[in-house]
């Protein structure tokens, strides 16, 4: 069983999700300029939701016949681990997350970051948000015990770097906006979901599947 936030017309798994085995999945679109005939990333998202542990989830995410680059955040409430998995067509990288980790919509790990990506997309939307959140991360690293739910949501509510800020609002010709903000607590097995922009709306407690 799984519970997920689904985008209209797209298979479950592309939005934040948790399954009954204690696995959490969130993803980041990667603006790759390479593709091939193969397994679409949406099918890999959906398949990960059936995984029972992180090893199985990583094997699915790194399917050798994948058609496109992608980024998977994989976490396990049972194993108490978080993995960042980046894939290009020919390379893959798995990073064991400790402390505080930031990722947006471009490849950053050593084995994959040189894969061809759309420079306009990376240079505008993704890099701007990555810089803002990385600067916040650097500012709190010395005292991670103080980083709680409210401080995480506050960081994701930032309008610094707008219109390509962590909290996105339509501005002029830039029409995209934040659809929702998810916060998973692996220890408590809780999922807090804020629909719409986190700077404006209240969070709701979601049911973790069992």
N, C-alpha and C positions, 0 to 999 in steps of 0.2 A: 504494500500500500504506500501511496505517496500523496503529499499535498503540495501544490505549486501555484505560483502566479503565472498565468498564461497570457500571452499576447494573442489577440484575435487572428485566426488563420494560421497559427504556427503551432507545431507540436509541443506538448508539455515538456519542460526541461530547459527551454531557453531562458525562462525567467527563474527567479529564486525558488528552490524546492527542497523538501526534506522527505526522507522515506522511513519506513518502519524499522529498517536495519540501523537507524541512527546516522545515516549519511546525509550530508547537506551539499547541494550543488548550486553554484551561481556561475555565470559565464560572462565573458567579454567578447563582443564582436571584434575581429581583427581585420583591418582594411588591407588585406593581401591583394597584390596585383597578379598573383599566380593562382591557378586552379587547374583541376584535371577531372576527368570523368571518374567518379568513385562514390564513396559513401558521404552523403551530405551531412553537414555539421548538425542540423536539427535532429537527424536520426541518431547521431551519437549522443546528443543531449538526452533524448528520450531513453536510449538504452542504458545510460548511466543510472537513471532512476531505478532500474531493476537490480543494480549491483548490491551485494551484501557486505562488502568491505572495500577499503581503499585500494588494495591491490587490484581487485576486479574492476573498480571504477577507472583506474589509470590505464589498464589494458584496453578498455573500451575507448577511452578518450584518445589514446594513441593508436587507434586502428590503422594498420599499415596501408589500407586502401582509402584513407580519408581524402576528401575532394578539395578541402580548403583549410586555411590556417584558422586557429581558434585559441581561446584561453579558457581554462576551467579552474575555478576555485572549488576544491574538494575538501570536505571536512568530515570527521567521524566523531560522534558523541561517545561511541563505545571505545574507540582506539585513542581518543583524546589527541588527535593529530589534525593538522591542516596542511594541505598541499596546494601549491600553485603549479598548474600544468600548462605549458605553452606548446603549441604544435604549429609547425609550418608544413609544407608538403613533404619535405625530406628530412626535417630535424624535429626533435622533441626535447623538452627540458622539464624536469620535475624538481621543484624547490620545496624543501621542508620548511614551513613557516614557523618562526619563533618570534616572540615579541610582537611588533606592530608592522604590518606589511601593507603596501599600497600598490594597486594596479588599476590602470584604465584601459583604453582600447588600442594599445600597441604593444608589441613584443619587447620585453626588457631583459630577459635572461640571456646569458652569454651564448648559449648554443643556438638560439633562435633569433636574436635581435637583428641580425644582418639579413634576414629573409626580406624579399622585396615587399614594401608596403606603400600605400598611397600617401605621398608626402603632404598633400594638401589636407587630407583628413587628419593625419597624425600631427601635423604642425599646427593645426587650429584646435579642434575640439579635444583630442586626447591629451596632447602635451600640456595644454593650459590647465586642465583639471589635475593632471599628474603633478605638475609643479606646485600647485596650491596645496594639494593634500600631502605631498612630500615635505613641504616646508612646515606644515602643521605637525607632521610626524616627527621631524627633527626637534621641534619645540617641546614635545612631550616625552621624548625618549628617556630623559633623565629621571622621570617619575611616572612610570607606566602604571603603578598601582592606582593613580588618580584618574586613569582613563576608564570611564564607565559608559553606560548607555547614553547618557545625556551629552557627554563630550563627543562621542562618536557621531551622534545625530547632528550636533552643532557643527562639526567639521563638514559633514555632508550637506549642511544647509548654507554653506558659505557662497556668497555671490562675488567673491574675489575673482578677477579674470573674466567677468561677464562680457559677452553673452555665453562664452564657453566656460562657465563656472561649474563647480560641483553640483550646485543646485541650479538647474537650467530653467530659464523662462524664455518664452518667445520674445524676440527683440528685433524689429525691422525685418530684414530678409532671413534672419535665423529663426526658424519656426519650431525647432525641437524643444522639448522640455522634459523634466524629470517625471516619470510616470509613477514611481513608488520607491520607497526606501525600506530595505529589509535588514533586520538585526537578529541573528541567531545566537542564542546562548547555549553552547554545547553542554555545559555542566548541568544547567537546569532543564535542558531540552525544551526551551521556549523559543517562539518565533514572534517577533514584534514587527508588524507591517504598517508603514505609513503610506496611505494612498495619496497620489499627487505629490506636490512639492513638500519636503519635510519642514520648510520654513513656515508653512501655512496650515497644515492639517495635523490632527491628532493621530497618535499611533493606536493600533488595535492588536490585541493578543490573538494569535492564530493557534489552531490545534495542531500539535505535532502528531503525525500518524503513528498508530501502534498496531 
